[in-house]
Amino acid sequence: MRILFLSHSFNSLTQRLWDELSARGHQLSLELDIADAVTEEAVDLFRPDLIVAPFLKRAIPESVWSRLPCLVLHPGIPGDRGPSALDWAIQEGEAHWGVTLLQAEAEMDAGPIWAHAGFPLRRARKSSLYRQEVTEAACAALLEALDCLERGEHPPQPPRQGRLRPLMKQEDRRVDWQRDDTTTILARIHAADGFPGLADALFGIPCRLFDAWPEDRLHGEPGTLLARRETALCRATRDGALWLGHGQREGGIKLPATVAFAAEAATLPEVPLSGWWAADHATWQDIRYEEADGVGTLHFEFYNGAMGTDQCRRLQAAFTWACTRPTRVIVLAGGEDYWSNGIHLNLIEAANASPADESWANINAMDDLAEALLRCQSHLTIAALAGNAGAGGCFLARCADQVWLRSGVMLNPHYKNMGNLYGSEFWTYLLPPRVGVEGARRLMQQRLPLSAREAVASGLYDACLAADRAEFRAQVQAEAASRASAPDLPARLEAKAARRAADEAIKPLAQWRAEELEEMRRNFYGFDPSYHYARHQFVHKVLPAWTPRHLARHREG
């Protein structure tokens, strides 16, 4: 089929659906939902059999939906209507939720239902639910709907259990730190995560709150800010406390809480963990270490996969420490939603003195971490990607000896969309031996996402494992433990050291790094401001004025 995607942005859900349909041989093109006239023009140019709208904030014009089938993805159960479906479900504590694929008609979310899929509603951030459960359910529903369309069938209409609910406003989200319990406040911050955030105040300063985690040990006067740790602030509730990971001042950008309120946070006592290497699920911990069966596992749960200068340095320190443990395999597990997306663009944007200097510091810290992985000779290293990865995160993972992915992971292993950024993390050293010189050029230029399946088929990564997250974690642990106890592991480590020595003799890592960073220096400090412009647009969420041509294939030529 010829399928035109119509979407507010090419987000992770849209990318995943794009990949699923591409793999099934459909001809795809995408138009960003900029204006009705632009949508009408895209339909005239591409002449699709079907429009799929995975992420919209406006109604499709009648001039389009009256001409051809338009399937709109709604993140709610059959009968649920309104623009804040997932927000209401999380805030009201629904036990079960789902997605529904409806045909666009005059009345929003009220057209015929082509497919739906449900899931237990995990107690988690909206953004996490969207990237995990909503995405998987959307894939299942869309494939089911396409099967019906191709057979010329109209599916029976399911009972409509949901109801019309309005746009959730800040007065609907409001919390009372003196009266509300931890569960209530956490649910409200979860429901606002990603966008729009929970309107509140810290240190008496109006802001939006994101990224909350429960704390089981610290207590105090409800509403009082109790402590700080790394990037987060701890605030007391009526029956406990919450760690607040990110905040956004009015008129500002979203930042780690201790950065957004740097001067104010400095007055709070710092409450470090007794040892970050001892995983403690009763508190907030962005880096934690676990050990079993000869395998050490480093988890790093960095919000949206962004890794600032300090986070890179702390993770490198954690990795260096893990290398001293009596294990033979180290698994770098990343986070649940993202493994890594590379340098922290928001922190760079917030560096008012010099974003260029902060960019330089951040990429050097990333390279230090990458080099530590490449030079590790004491252990077999495995990057296990349960979540998505992008830009420098893709090549940081490739610095490990093995890279294993969960089926369903989406990758964006290129830097071009960020103002033609050249990139580092030793990609010029790592890519050609894996995919060839031409494959490396194509991978870095194409600007399109890569599925886990494609990454393994191309040779970029090594294995694609289970799609279910729990099953993926179990597979990773079992396979890593098997390698840790394998009789040939000492020989494998010796061969690894010999390869590194041979490569170093031909061209030292320092030279690969220096050549990449010379290109990056031009991006950061040179006369071409493309990187700084693209970063500003990305951080401030400026909507594009047109659809990039690598997506709008109907506009080629």
C-alpha positions as CSV (number, residue, x, y, z in Angstrom):
1,M,0.0,0.0,0.0
2,R,1.0,3.6,-0.4
3,I,0.7,5.1,3.1
4,L,1.2,8.7,4.0
5,F,2.1,9.4,7.7
6,L,0.6,12.6,9.0
7,S,2.2,13.5,12.4
8,H,3.0,16.5,14.6
9,S,6.6,15.2,14.8
10,F,8.7,12.3,13.8
11,N,8.7,11.0,17.4
12,S,9.7,7.6,18.8
13,L,6.2,6.1,18.2
14,T,6.0,7.4,14.6
15,Q,9.5,6.0,14.0
16,R,8.6,2.6,15.3
17,L,5.4,2.4,13.2
18,W,7.4,3.6,10.1
19,D,9.8,0.8,10.7
20,E,7.1,-1.9,11.1
21,L,5.4,-0.9,7.9
22,S,8.6,-0.4,5.9
23,A,9.6,-4.0,6.9
24,R,6.3,-5.2,5.4
25,G,7.0,-3.6,2.0
26,H,4.6,-0.7,2.1
27,Q,5.6,2.5,0.3
28,L,5.8,5.3,2.9
29,S,6.1,9.0,3.0
30,L,5.5,11.5,5.8
31,E,4.2,15.0,6.1
32,L,4.4,17.0,9.3
33,D,1.1,18.5,10.3
34,I,1.9,22.1,9.6
35,A,-1.2,23.4,7.9
36,D,-4.3,22.1,6.1
37,A,-3.1,23.3,2.7
38,V,0.3,21.5,3.2
39,T,-1.6,18.3,4.0
40,E,-3.8,18.6,1.0
41,E,-0.8,19.2,-1.2
42,A,1.0,16.1,0.2
43,V,-2.1,14.0,-0.6
44,D,-2.1,15.3,-4.2
45,L,1.6,14.6,-4.6
46,F,1.8,11.2,-3.0
47,R,-1.7,9.9,-3.9
48,P,-1.8,7.5,-0.9
49,D,-4.2,4.6,-0.4
50,L,-4.3,5.4,3.3
51,I,-3.2,8.1,5.8
52,V,-1.9,7.0,9.2
53,A,-1.9,9.7,11.9
54,P,0.1,8.4,15.0
55,F,0.5,11.7,16.7
56,L,-1.6,14.7,16.0
57,K,-2.6,17.8,17.9
58,R,-5.2,19.1,15.3
59,A,-8.0,17.5,13.4
60,I,-7.4,16.3,9.9
61,P,-9.3,18.5,7.4
62,E,-12.5,17.3,5.9
63,S,-11.0,17.9,2.4
64,V,-8.7,15.0,3.2
65,W,-10.6,12.5,5.4
66,S,-13.6,12.6,3.0
67,R,-11.4,11.5,0.1
68,L,-9.6,8.5,1.6
69,P,-9.3,6.5,4.8
70,C,-7.5,8.2,7.6
71,L,-6.6,6.1,10.7
72,V,-5.9,8.2,13.8
73,L,-4.2,6.6,16.8
74,H,-5.8,7.6,20.1
75,P,-3.9,6.6,23.3
76,G,-7.1,5.5,25.1
77,I,-9.6,2.6,25.3
78,P,-12.5,2.3,22.9
79,G,-14.9,5.1,23.6
80,D,-12.4,7.3,25.3
81,R,-12.3,10.8,23.8
82,G,-10.4,14.0,24.3
83,P,-6.8,15.2,24.0
84,S,-5.6,14.2,27.5
85,A,-6.4,10.5,27.5
86,L,-3.2,9.1,29.0
87,D,-2.9,12.0,31.5
88,W,-6.4,11.2,32.9
89,A,-5.7,7.5,33.0
90,I,-2.5,7.9,35.0
91,Q,-3.8,10.5,37.3
92,E,-7.0,8.6,38.1
93,G,-5.1,5.4,38.7
94,E,-6.7,3.2,36.0
95,A,-5.6,-0.4,36.2
96,H,-5.9,-1.1,32.5
97,W,-5.6,1.1,29.5
98,G,-5.0,0.8,25.7
99,V,-4.9,2.4,22.3
100,T,-7.6,2.7,19.7
101,L,-7.2,3.2,16.0
102,L,-10.2,5.2,14.6
103,Q,-11.2,6.5,11.2
104,A,-11.2,10.2,11.1
105,E,-14.6,11.9,10.7
106,A,-16.1,15.2,11.5
107,E,-16.3,14.5,15.3
108,M,-13.0,14.0,17.0
109,D,-12.2,10.4,18.3
110,A,-15.7,9.3,17.4
111,G,-15.3,7.5,14.0
112,P,-15.4,3.8,13.3
113,I,-12.9,1.7,15.2
114,W,-10.5,-0.3,13.1
115,A,-8.5,-1.9,15.9
116,H,-7.6,-1.6,19.6
117,A,-5.1,-3.1,22.0
118,G,-4.9,-3.0,25.7
119,F,-2.3,-3.3,28.5
120,P,-1.9,-3.1,32.3
121,L,-1.3,0.5,33.2
122,R,2.1,0.5,34.9
123,R,2.7,3.1,37.6
124,A,5.2,5.2,35.7
125,R,5.8,8.5,33.9
126,K,3.6,9.3,31.0
127,S,6.6,9.6,28.7
128,S,7.8,6.1,29.7
129,L,4.3,4.5,29.2
130,Y,4.2,6.2,25.8
131,R,7.5,4.8,24.7
132,Q,6.8,1.4,26.0
133,E,3.2,0.1,26.4
134,V,1.6,2.6,24.1
135,T,4.1,2.0,21.3
136,E,3.8,-1.8,21.5
137,A,0.0,-1.6,21.5
138,A,0.0,0.9,18.7
139,C,2.1,-1.5,16.5
140,A,-0.3,-4.4,17.2
141,A,-3.4,-2.3,16.5
142,L,-2.0,-0.8,13.3
143,L,-1.0,-4.1,11.8
144,E,-4.4,-5.6,12.7
145,A,-6.1,-2.6,11.0
146,L,-4.0,-2.9,7.8
147,D,-4.9,-6.6,7.6
148,C,-8.5,-5.7,7.6
149,L,-8.1,-3.0,5.0
150,E,-6.2,-5.3,2.7
151,R,-8.9,-8.0,3.0
152,G,-11.5,-5.4,2.3
153,E,-13.2,-6.1,5.6
154,H,-14.8,-3.7,8.2
155,P,-14.1,-5.0,11.7
156,P,-16.9,-5.4,14.2
157,Q,-17.2,-2.4,16.5
158,P,-16.1,-3.1,20.1
159,P,-18.1,-1.8,23.2
160,R,-17.2,1.8,23.8
161,Q,-16.3,1.8,27.5
162,G,-14.6,5.2,27.8
163,R,-16.0,8.6,27.8
164,L,-15.4,12.2,26.6
165,R,-13.0,14.0,28.9
166,P,-11.7,17.6,28.4
167,L,-8.2,18.8,28.0
168,M,-6.5,18.5,31.3
169,K,-5.5,21.9,32.7
170,Q,-3.2,22.8,35.5
171,E,-6.0,23.3,37.9
172,D,-6.9,19.6,37.3
173,R,-3.3,18.6,38.1
174,R,-2.8,20.8,41.2
175,V,-1.3,19.2,44.3
176,D,-1.3,20.2,48.0
177,W,2.0,19.1,49.5
178,Q,0.5,19.5,53.0
179,R,-2.5,17.3,52.5
180,D,-1.8,15.0,49.5
181,D,0.0,11.7,50.1
182,T,3.1,10.6,48.1
183,T,1.1,8.3,45.8
184,T,-1.3,11.1,44.7
185,I,1.5,13.6,44.1
186,L,3.6,11.1,42.2
187,A,0.7,10.1,40.0
188,R,0.1,13.8,39.1
189,I,3.7,14.5,38.3
190,H,3.8,11.2,36.2
191,A,0.7,12.3,34.3
192,A,2.3,15.6,33.4
193,D,5.7,14.2,32.5
194,G,7.2,15.1,29.2
195,F,4.6,17.8,28.6
196,P,3.3,20.1,30.1
197,G,4.9,19.4,33.5
198,L,3.2,20.0,36.8
199,A,2.8,23.7,37.7
200,D,4.1,24.3,41.2
201,A,6.9,26.2,42.9
202,L,10.3,25.4,44.4
203,F,12.0,27.8,46.8
204,G,9.0,30.0,46.2
205,I,9.8,30.3,42.5
206,P,7.1,29.3,40.0
207,C,8.1,26.3,37.9
208,R,7.0,23.1,36.2
209,L,8.0,19.7,37.8
210,F,9.0,16.5,36.0
211,D,10.7,13.2,36.7
212,A,9.7,12.2,40.2
213,W,10.8,9.2,42.3
214,P,9.6,8.0,45.7
215,E,11.8,8.2,48.7
216,D,11.2,5.7,51.6
217,R,13.5,7.0,54.3
218,L,13.7,10.8,54.4
219,H,10.9,12.6,56.2
220,G,10.1,16.2,57.2
221,E,7.5,18.9,57.3
222,P,5.2,18.4,54.3
223,G,6.2,20.6,51.4
224,T,9.7,21.2,52.8
225,L,12.7,20.7,50.6
226,L,14.9,18.3,52.5
227,A,18.0,17.5,50.6
228,R,19.8,17.3,47.3
229,R,21.7,14.5,45.6
230,E,23.5,14.8,42.3
231,T,20.8,16.3,40.0
232,A,17.7,15.9,42.1
233,L,16.0,17.6,45.0
234,C,14.1,15.8,47.8
235,R,10.7,17.2,49.0
236,A,8.6,16.0,51.9
237,T,5.0,14.9,51.5
238,R,2.4,14.1,54.1
239,D,3.5,10.5,54.4
240,G,7.0,10.4,53.0
241,A,9.0,12.2,50.3
242,L,9.7,12.5,46.6
243,W,12.9,13.1,44.6
244,L,12.3,15.7,41.9
245,G,14.7,15.2,39.0
246,H,13.9,18.0,36.7
247,G,12.3,21.5,36.8
248,Q,11.5,24.3,34.4
249,R,11.4,27.9,35.6
250,E,8.8,30.1,33.9
251,G,10.1,31.2,30.6
252,G,13.1,28.8,30.9
253,I,13.9,25.3,29.6
254,K,13.7,21.9,31.3
255,L,16.8,21.2,33.4
256,P,18.0,18.9,36.1
257,A,16.5,20.3,39.3
258,T,19.8,21.2,41.0
259,V,20.8,23.1,37.9
260,A,17.5,24.9,37.4
261,F,17.8,26.0,41.0
262,A,21.5,26.0,41.5
263,A,21.9,28.8,44.0
264,E,18.9,27.8,46.0
265,A,19.8,24.1,46.0
266,A,23.3,24.9,47.4
267,T,21.7,25.8,50.7
268,L,20.3,22.2,51.1
269,P,22.2,19.4,52.7
270,E,23.7,16.9,50.3
271,V,22.6,13.3,51.0
272,P,24.9,11.0,49.1
273,L,24.2,7.3,48.9
274,S,26.3,5.2,51.2
275,G,27.6,3.6,48.0
276,W,26.1,4.0,44.6
277,W,27.4,0.5,43.8
278,A,24.9,-1.1,46.1
279,A,21.6,-0.9,44.2
280,D,19.0,0.7,46.5
281,H,15.4,0.6,45.2
282,A,14.1,2.6,48.2
283,T,15.5,5.9,46.9
284,W,16.4,7.7,43.8
285,Q,19.7,6.6,42.2
286,D,20.6,7.4,38.6
287,I,23.7,5.0,38.6
288,R,23.5,1.7,40.3
289,Y,25.5,-1.5,40.2
290,E,24.4,-5.1,40.7
291,E,26.5,-8.3,40.7
292,A,25.5,-12.0,40.1
293,D,27.1,-15.1,38.6
294,G,30.3,-13.4,37.7
295,V,28.6,-10.5,35.9
296,G,28.6,-6.9,37.1
297,T,25.7,-4.8,35.7
298,L,25.8,-1.0,35.5
299,H,22.4,0.7,35.2
300,F,22.3,4.4,34.3
301,E,18.9,6.0,34.3
302,F,19.5,9.4,32.8
303,Y,16.4,11.4,31.9
304,N,15.6,11.2,28.2
305,G,19.0,9.5,27.7
306,A,20.9,12.8,27.8
307,M,24.4,12.6,29.4
308,G,25.9,15.8,30.7
309,T,29.5,16.4,31.4
310,D,29.2,15.4,35.1
311,Q,27.0,12.4,34.3
312,C,29.6,11.1,31.9
313,R,32.4,11.5,34.5
314,R,30.4,9.8,37.2
315,L,29.6,6.9,34.9
316,Q,33.2,6.6,33.9
317,A,34.1,6.4,37.6
318,A,31.5,3.8,38.1
319,F,32.8,1.7,35.2
320,T,36.4,2.0,36.4
321,W,35.4,0.8,39.8
322,A,33.4,-2.1,38.3
323,C,36.5,-3.2,36.5
324,T,38.2,-3.7,39.9
325,R,35.5,-6.2,41.0
326,P,36.1,-10.0,40.9
327,T,33.9,-10.5,37.9
328,R,34.8,-11.2,34.2
329,V,31.8,-9.6,32.4
330,I,30.4,-6.1,32.7
331,V,27.0,-5.3,31.3
332,L,26.2,-1.7,30.6
333,A,22.4,-1.7,30.9
334,G,21.5,1.9,30.5
335,G,17.9,2.9,31.4
336,E,14.5,1.5,30.7
337,D,13.4,4.0,28.0
338,Y,16.8,5.1,26.7
339,W,20.3,3.6,26.7
340,S,21.9,6.9,25.8
341,N,21.2,9.8,23.4
342,G,24.7,11.4,23.7
343,I,25.5,14.9,24.9
344,H,23.1,16.9,27.0
345,L,21.7,19.6,24.7
346,N,19.6,21.3,27.4
347,L,22.6,21.7,29.8
348,I,24.6,23.0,26.9
349,E,21.9,25.5,25.9
350,A,21.7,26.7,29.6
351,A,25.4,27.4,29.7
352,N,25.0,31.2,29.2
353,A,28.7,31.9,29.5
354,S,29.6,29.7,26.5
355,P,27.4,26.9,25.1
356,A,30.4,26.2,22.8
357,D,32.7,25.6,25.8
358,E,30.1,23.4,27.5
359,S,29.7,21.5,24.2
360,W,33.4,20.9,24.2
361,A,33.6,19.8,27.8
362,N,30.6,17.4,27.3
363,I,32.0,15.7,24.1
364,N,35.4,15.3,25.8
365,A,33.7,13.7,28.8
366,M,31.8,11.4,26.5
367,D,35.0,10.5,24.7
368,D,36.8,9.8,28.0
369,L,34.0,7.3,28.8
370,A,34.2,5.8,25.3
371,E,37.9,5.4,25.6
372,A,37.7,3.7,29.0
373,L,35.4,1.1,27.4
374,L,37.7,0.6,24.4
375,R,40.8,0.2,26.6
376,C,39.2,-2.2,29.1
377,Q,41.2,-5.5,29.0
378,S,40.2,-7.0,32.3
379,H,36.6,-7.8,31.4
380,L,34.3,-8.7,28.5
381,T,32.0,-5.7,28.1
382,I,28.4,-5.9,26.8
383,A,26.1,-3.0,26.0
384,A,22.6,-4.2,26.5
385,L,20.1,-1.8,25.0
386,A,16.6,-2.3,26.5
387,G,15.7,1.3,25.4
388,N,16.3,3.5,22.3
389,A,19.6,5.2,21.6
390,G,20.7,8.1,19.4
391,A,23.7,10.0,18.1
392,G,26.7,9.6,20.4
393,G,24.9,7.0,22.5
394,C,24.8,4.6,19.5
395,F,28.6,4.8,19.2
396,L,29.3,4.8,22.9
397,A,27.4,1.4,22.9
398,R,29.6,0.2,20.0
399,C,32.7,0.8,22.2
400,A,31.7,-2.3,24.1
401,D,32.9,-5.7,22.9
402,Q,29.3,-6.9,22.3
403,V,26.1,-4.9,21.7
404,W,22.8,-6.7,22.3
405,L,19.4,-5.1,21.6
406,R,15.9,-5.7,22.7
407,S,13.7,-6.3,19.6
408,G,11.7,-3.1,19.1
409,V,14.5,-0.7,20.0
410,M,14.9,2.2,17.6
411,L,18.2,3.8,16.9
412,N,19.2,7.1,15.3
413,P,22.9,6.6,14.7
414,H,23.7,9.9,13.0
415,Y,24.4,13.5,14.0
416,K,23.3,15.3,10.8
417,N,20.0,16.5,12.1
418,M,21.8,18.5,14.8
419,G,23.1,21.1,12.4
420,N,25.4,18.7,10.5
421,L,27.3,17.9,13.7
422,Y,30.3,15.7,12.8
423,G,30.2,13.5,15.9
424,S,32.8,11.7,17.9
425,E,32.8,8.7,20.3
426,F,35.4,7.0,17.9
427,W,32.8,6.4,15.2
428,T,35.4,6.8,12.5
429,Y,37.4,4.0,14.1
430,L,34.5,1.7,15.0
431,L,32.1,1.9,12.0
432,P,34.1,0.9,8.8
433,P,35.3,-2.5,10.2
434,R,31.7,-3.3,11.1
435,V,29.8,-2.0,8.1
436,G,32.4,-1.1,5.5
437,V,33.4,2.4,4.3
438,E,30.4,2.8,2.1
439,G,28.1,1.5,4.8
440,A,29.5,3.9,7.3
441,R,29.0,6.8,4.9
442,R,25.4,5.8,4.2
443,L,24.6,5.3,7.9
444,M,25.9,8.7,8.9
445,Q,24.2,10.5,6.0
446,Q,20.7,9.0,5.8
447,R,19.1,10.7,8.8
448,L,16.6,7.9,9.2
449,P,16.0,5.7,12.2
450,L,17.4,2.1,12.3
451,S,15.6,-0.8,13.9
452,A,17.3,-3.4,16.1
453,R,16.8,-5.9,13.3
454,E,18.5,-3.7,10.7
455,A,21.3,-2.8,13.1
456,V,22.2,-6.5,13.5
457,A,21.7,-7.3,9.8
458,S,24.1,-4.5,8.8
459,G,26.8,-5.7,11.2
460,L,26.7,-2.6,13.4
461,Y,25.5,-4.5,16.4
462,D,25.7,-8.1,17.4
463,A,22.4,-9.7,18.6
464,C,18.7,-8.9,18.7
465,L,17.0,-10.5,21.7
466,A,13.5,-10.7,23.1
467,A,11.0,-7.9,22.7
468,D,9.5,-8.3,26.2
469,R,11.6,-6.3,28.6
470,A,11.6,-8.8,31.4
471,E,12.5,-11.6,29.0
472,F,15.2,-9.4,27.5
473,R,16.8,-8.7,30.9
474,A,16.7,-12.5,31.8
475,Q,18.3,-13.4,28.4
476,V,21.0,-10.8,28.9
477,Q,21.9,-12.0,32.4
478,A,21.8,-15.7,31.3
479,E,24.0,-15.1,28.2
480,A,26.4,-12.8,30.1
481,A,26.7,-15.4,33.0
482,S,27.4,-18.1,30.4
483,R,30.3,-16.1,29.0
484,A,31.6,-15.3,32.4
485,S,32.0,-19.0,33.2
486,A,33.1,-20.1,29.8
487,P,36.5,-21.9,29.8
488,D,37.7,-19.9,26.8
489,L,37.1,-16.5,28.4
490,P,40.8,-16.0,29.3
491,A,41.8,-16.7,25.7
492,R,39.1,-14.3,24.5
493,L,40.4,-11.6,26.7
494,E,43.9,-12.2,25.5
495,A,42.8,-12.0,21.9
496,K,40.9,-8.8,22.7
497,A,44.1,-7.2,24.2
498,A,46.1,-8.3,21.2
499,R,43.7,-6.7,18.8
500,R,43.7,-3.5,20.7
501,A,47.6,-3.5,20.7
502,A,47.7,-4.1,17.0
503,D,45.2,-1.4,16.2
504,E,47.1,1.0,18.5
505,A,50.3,0.3,16.6
506,I,48.6,1.1,13.3
507,K,46.8,4.3,14.5
508,P,46.5,5.2,18.1
509,L,43.1,6.0,19.7
510,A,44.5,9.4,20.5
511,Q,44.8,10.2,16.8
512,W,41.3,8.9,15.9
513,R,40.0,11.1,18.8
514,A,42.0,14.2,17.8
515,E,40.8,14.0,14.2
516,E,37.1,13.7,15.2
517,L,37.4,16.5,17.8
518,E,39.1,18.8,15.3
519,E,35.9,18.5,13.2
520,M,33.8,19.0,16.3
521,R,35.8,22.1,17.2
522,R,34.7,23.6,13.9
523,N,31.0,22.8,14.7
524,F,31.3,24.4,18.1
525,Y,33.6,27.4,17.5
526,G,33.7,27.8,13.7
527,F,31.9,30.4,11.5
528,D,29.0,28.1,10.6
529,P,26.3,28.5,13.4
530,S,24.2,25.5,12.1
531,Y,24.8,23.4,15.2
532,H,24.0,26.2,17.6
533,Y,20.9,27.1,15.7
534,A,19.7,23.5,15.4
535,R,20.3,22.9,19.2
536,H,18.4,26.1,20.1
537,Q,15.4,25.0,17.9
538,F,15.5,21.5,19.4
539,V,15.7,22.6,23.1
540,H,13.1,25.3,22.7
541,K,10.8,22.9,20.8
542,V,10.4,25.3,17.8
543,L,8.1,23.7,15.3
544,P,9.6,23.1,11.9
545,A,8.3,25.2,9.0
546,W,8.5,22.3,6.5
547,T,8.9,18.6,6.5
548,P,12.5,17.4,6.0
549,R,12.9,15.9,2.5
550,H,14.3,12.6,3.7
551,L,10.8,12.0,5.2
552,A,8.6,13.8,2.7
553,R,9.5,11.4,-0.2
554,H,6.6,12.7,-2.2
555,R,8.5,16.0,-2.5
556,E,11.6,14.5,-4.0
557,G,12.6,16.3,-7.2
